[in-house]
Amino acid sequence: PSTPPATAAASATRAPADDADTDEEETAEMVTVPHLARLDEDEARRRLEAVGLRGRFDSRFSPSVPTGLVILSRPGAGEAVPRGGRVMVFVAE
């Protein structure tokens, strides 16, 4: 067959993206990362769970964000990620 197995599997549910990194991302339902900046960790976790995402929290120094509040997330707010995916959340220490 001229089509690689991974592409054939992806095309069964959705047309493959030209520059897709993984087939899993092509077929998964996409959700938008919510705005988390300056929320406390508990609220950030609730907002991620509400859209079907999991958070991985880590602390970082910030000269401008008060201790215990979210500095930023990766992927960032507004970005599309597969439902069930993980978002890295950095909280001010």
C-alpha positions in Angstrom: 0.0 0.0 0.0 1.2 3.5 -0.8 -0.4 5.1 2.3 1.6 4.5 5.6 -0.6 2.7 8.3 -0.6 5.8 10.6 -2.0 8.0 7.9 -4.6 5.4 6.9 -5.9 5.2 10.5 -6.1 8.9 10.8 -7.9 9.4 7.5 -10.7 7.0 8.6 -11.9 9.6 11.2 -10.5 12.9 10.0 -8.4 14.3 7.2 -4.8 14.3 8.2 -3.2 17.7 8.8 -0.3 18.6 6.6 2.1 19.0 9.4 0.6 17.0 12.2 3.0 15.7 14.9 0.9 12.7 16.0 -2.1 10.8 14.8 -3.6 10.9 18.3 -3.8 14.7 18.1 -5.6 14.4 14.7 -8.4 12.2 15.9 -8.9 13.5 19.5 -11.6 16.1 20.3 -9.9 19.4 20.7 -10.6 21.8 23.6 -9.4 25.3 24.3 -7.0 25.9 27.2 -8.8 28.3 29.6 -7.3 31.6 30.9 -5.5 30.6 34.2 -3.1 33.6 34.9 -3.4 35.0 38.4 -5.8 32.3 39.6 -4.9 30.2 42.6 -3.9 26.6 42.0 -7.3 25.1 43.1 -9.3 27.4 40.8 -6.8 26.7 37.9 -7.2 23.0 38.4 -11.1 23.3 38.5 -11.1 25.2 35.2 -8.8 22.7 33.5 -11.0 19.8 34.7 -14.1 21.6 33.5 -12.9 21.4 29.9 -11.5 17.9 30.2 -7.8 18.8 30.7 -5.3 17.7 33.4 -2.8 20.1 35.0 0.7 19.5 36.0 1.7 22.2 38.5 5.2 23.5 39.2 6.4 26.5 41.1 8.6 29.3 39.8 9.9 32.6 41.0 8.0 35.7 39.7 8.8 39.3 40.6 5.4 40.4 39.5 2.9 37.7 40.4 1.9 37.1 44.0 2.9 33.9 45.7 0.4 31.1 45.1 -1.1 32.5 41.8 -0.6 31.1 38.3 2.1 32.9 36.3 1.4 31.1 33.0 0.5 27.9 31.3 1.9 25.8 28.5 0.1 25.5 26.1 -1.2 28.9 26.8 -4.7 30.3 27.1 -6.7 30.0 23.9 -4.6 27.2 22.4 -6.4 24.1 21.2 -5.2 20.8 22.8 -6.7 17.2 22.7 -9.3 16.5 25.4 -7.6 14.6 28.2 -4.3 16.3 27.5 -2.0 17.8 30.1 -1.3 21.5 30.6 1.9 22.6 32.4 0.9 25.4 34.9 3.5 27.5 36.6 2.6 29.0 40.0 4.5 31.8 41.7 6.5 30.7 44.8 
